[in-house]
């Protein structure tokens, strides 16, 4: 009888333990929130007013009745005029280009708007009814070059002169609004971001996006008065001439009075801080740092990028772009108190406070994303803009009623609950017993070597929709098993991840998310203009100082912890033609990578085979075997799955995808037959999924975890994203999280097993010719749509248009409309 009870108990335990954990699906949640692919929830406070793509700045009319919002994203730029009392948009005016800068004349009758890549200032007459009537255009550069780009605008308090940030020439232009001509130029720090005048007009202040400084200039002659070094990426500035209340018991005697007469509040987007400066007649003093992190140990990532104050200047509002929140601080006394947080929309960019205390927050990516259940529409060659993620992801304005103690307390609870990060995730994690992934960074693990491969732009169903298991849709396959036999075999032989999402929209932010666990505010604010074809510079993968992320990159993190590395293709510039000794790389943009980069490994270049890249690595691997030492972290870029589309004479999409697939197979096979196999894990991701066909969401993407310790033949449906891969690698290598995104990410414990399977793996030979080229179209054929596309860099084209070309060429039908789930990024 006792044996029977024991057996019955064991049956119950086994039955319960075998029950499937409810799938955590991205999208709308039972509590009314929206789960993002980053793992964060959205529960924005207040009323949400729809706007256009990436609204990024706003300015109040002089009477406070209207708020003008600049929509500066992928869609053609425009100015939305909002009736603040009715909380509705009363007009939308197009503008040739616009980026950040707007300012009203002192009488409020004229609005000037910065022209971004057009290097111009646009003038509008502003009516008492909120109407905008286009006026003159001040062409500051007759024929704008690649580096001509205007940002912020300010008008001198007397209304006589306009000051414009000439971002990439590191200067401020002085413009006479009567003539529209540049009459002076002042040199600033690198990448001037915000310009703010002292109310008397005697001096003005400029933040330097790249140098981490605030500079003060004398208005009369542009001479530099002060330079104050702050934290990385100073952005917004708020002037306050309200004298804060003295501490209790202080009689505010002359000796106790501060040596400054006003305060400046400066946000620094690559920190979790706002800096408070005391301004005297001729000097500036640091007097306080406001930490707006949500928890005591929170890594970087709040991205405080904009500021606003209440009309009485007693309350400071800090826009935290990467926390989807606004921090609220009491600045009415000498010592600031952070009182709480207000949950807002996705990636807030600006805020203003109305006379009645209503807080208006501009959300760059809105309150949700949008479903497209039929898959992507790579359709007509009008750039496919009706379906492109950068087109449909529009912003909002949140109108939040005057805060009181109770409402702020409730909002703070919600804002904290929205974040997947908490400080407990920096303590030992609940790793399953015997799992090879440590519970704490640097704990013992049988995995000693990590190989991290980043590929280009494919979505899950595009590649794995014909798997026959997992959450797949075979009707959306473009590059199925015939083109990608190795990736299919890897998914079967190791672990199939069918609920994996990239954090990025495009390659510009994708390569940053893949290597830094964030895309900083420079990247987020600049890439839409580049992808829309307005700004012609792609500077998001090394070389641009303002694009440096808060904690630098994975390789920086590794170097600081003494991890040995080898780099293949990241953050390098190719030679036009290989040198006689086989050198392919002209320049390495990051000094940390410079001494660990294989200079014979060519970075993104679709004319150069990924198979040849794999051979370069295999040559190194042979050397590792001879020395019995392999670097702990190997970084590699294999991008030929991007394809040329069907452009005549170029390698066909199938050839390029098959080339990429075989290169992956060659690398895995070689590692599995090497002495390092028993101590290696290979992680393979796409930098982004570029709105490709997928029935769940356009950001669902193929990812692979390959190791003797991965669960053989299993399907892991845990919700993972790009930062989950980074967090897992960090745990293995003994690295701390870089931002709160990887700090809060789910480690990939469920993809691994306790006991290794050490058998070597055999690559599949290509089933498609690697030399197949696109044929000449027949006479009179309709253009394919890729004739004018550029392929020198990964994302010089509208990728939805490229997907359209691929779909029509491969499937011989018009493509389905795209899929965007509620969480989509």
C-alpha positions, 0 to 999 in steps of 0.5 A: 500500500505504501509503495502504491501511495509513493507511486501515485504521488510521483505520478502527480508530481510528474504530471504537474511538472510536465504542464506547459507554463502559460505562454507569455505572448506579446501584445495586449494584457488582461490588465489593459496594458500593452506588453512591448517586445522589450519586456516593458508594459505601457499604461500611459496616464491621461488622454492620448491625442494622435499625432504623426511619426516621431513628434520630437519637440513642442512649443506653447503659444504666448497666450498658452492656448495652443501647443505646436508640435513638430512631427519629425519622423519618417513621414514628411515632417509637419507641424501639429497645432493643438488647442490646449483647452479642447485637447484636440488637433486643429491644424497640421501644416507640412514643412520640407524638413524639420528637426527639433528647433522651434521658437516664437517671436516675442510678440507670439505672431511669428513661428520659426522652424529649423529645417534639419537637412535643408539647412534652412529656417522656415517662417510662419505667421501664427494666427490668434486662432492657431492657424499657421501661414507659411512665409519666408524661407531663410536658406542658410546654405545654398546647396546643403552638403551631407554635414549641413544640418540645423537643429535647435533654434532660439530667438534673442529676448529682444527679438532681434536675432535668431540663433540656430544650432549647426550640429555637424559643424559644431557651431551656432549660426546667428541669423538676422530675421529681417534679411534672413541672412547669417551674420555671425557664427560662434564655435561650440562643443561637438554636436550642439543640441539646445540653445537657451538665453538668459532672460536679460539676453546678456548670455546664452547657453549651449549643451554639447551632445558629444562633449558632455559639456554646457557652455555659456557665451556672451551674446554681444560678441560670442566669446566663451564665458564658461565651460562646465563638464557634466555627464554624457549627452547633455540635452535640454536646459531649463532656466529658473530665476525663482529663488528656492526656499531656504532650509528650515531654520536658515534665516537667509542672512547675507552670509547664508545666501547662495552665490548664484542668482538663478539655476539651470537644470540640464538633463544628460541623456546617457546618464540617469541624472539631471544636473543643477547649476547655479548661475552668477554674473560671470560664473557657473557652479555645480550645486546638485545632481538629481538622480532620476533612477527608479531604484537604487541600483538601476543601471543606465538607461532612463535617458532623461532627454527633455525638461519642463517646469510648472508655471510657479517653477516649484516642480521639475518634470524630467522626460525619461525616454527609455523608461516611458515615464516622466520623473516629478521633482520638487525644486521649490526648496534648496534641496531637490526631492524626486517625488515620483513618476508618471507613466506615459507613452512609448519613448516620450520626447518633450513636455510642457505644463499648462497654466492650470497645471495640466502636464502635456507629454509628447510621445515619440512612438505613441501609446501602442503599436498596430497589428497587421495580421496578414504579414508584411506588405512589400507591395508597390515601389512607392517605398511601401510606406503605407505598411512600413513600420516607421510610417505606421508607428505614430506618436501621441500627446498625453494630457495629464490632469494636475497632479496631487499627492494621491494621483502621483503615488498611484502613477508611481506604482504603475510606472514602477510596475511597467518596468521588467527591471528591479534591483533583485535581478542584479542578485543571484537569479533563479537558475535551474539546478545544474543549468550551465548559465550561471545565476550570477555573472562570473559564477562557474560554468562549463561554457568558457567561450561565446561566439556571437554572430549578428546577421541582417534583417530577416523575420521568423516566418520568412525563414522558419515558417516551414519548420512544421513545429513551433508557431509557424506559418508556411504561407509566409516563407520566402527563404525556406529549407531549400535556401536555408538548410543549415538554419533549419537543421540547427533549429531541429538539432538544437533548440527552436526559439519561436517567441524571439523578438528583436528590440530594433526597428531597423539596422541603424538602431539594430546594431546598437541594440545588438551590441549595447542593449540600447539605441541612444537618443542620437540614434533614435532621433536621427535614423528616421530622417536618414531612412526617409531620405532627407539626411544622407549620412548613415553614421550609426555604427561607429565613428560618430561621437554622439552615437556612443551609447550610455555604457559603450558596447559589449566589447567595452564591457568585456575589456573592462572585465579582462575578457579576451576577444576577437572581432570579425566585422563590427565597427570597421570600414572596408578598403575599396579593394583588398590589399595584396596581403589580403587585408580588407579593413581600412579603419576600426572605429572603436579603439577597444576593437582595434587590437582584436580585429581580424583585418582580413575579415570584410564587413558588410559588402554583398559582393563579398561571400559570407563563405569567404568570411567564414574561411577567414574565421576558420583560419583563425580557428586553426591557430586557436587549436594549435595554441590550445587557446580561443578567445572567450568572446568572438564577435562576428558580422555575417550580413549577406542574408540582406540581399540585393533584391532582384536587381539585374546582374547581381547575385540573386536573393536565394544565392545570397541567403544560401551563402549566408546559411552555408557560412553559418553551417561551416562555422558551427561544424568547425567549432563542433569538431574542435577541442573547444566544442565542450566549452562553447555556446554560439548565439546567432541573431538578426540585428532587426527584422525590417518589417518582414513577413511574420504572422505574429509580429514584424519584429519576431525574428529567427535566433539560434542558441547552439551548444552541447548544452542546449536542449536537443530538439526542443521548442522553447517558447519563452519570450526572449528578445535581443537583450535576453541574448546579451544578458545570457552572454554576460552571465557566462562571461562575468559581465554586469548588465550595460543598461536596465534593458539587459538588466531586466531581460529574461536569461535564456535558461530554458534553452539550456540543459544540464547534461551536454551532448558532445557529438559533432555537427555536420553542415548541410551543403547548399541546395541553391547555387551560390553564384546564381545571378538575377536575369535581365528582365524581359522587354517591356517588363514592369520595373522591379522597384530596386533599380535605384536602391543602394546596397553599400550599407545595410539599410540605405533603402526603404526595407519594406520596398526591398521586401516587396521586391523579394516577395513578388520575385519569389512568390509571383504574387502581390505580398500580404499586408504587414503584421504589427502586433500591439507590442511592436517596436 
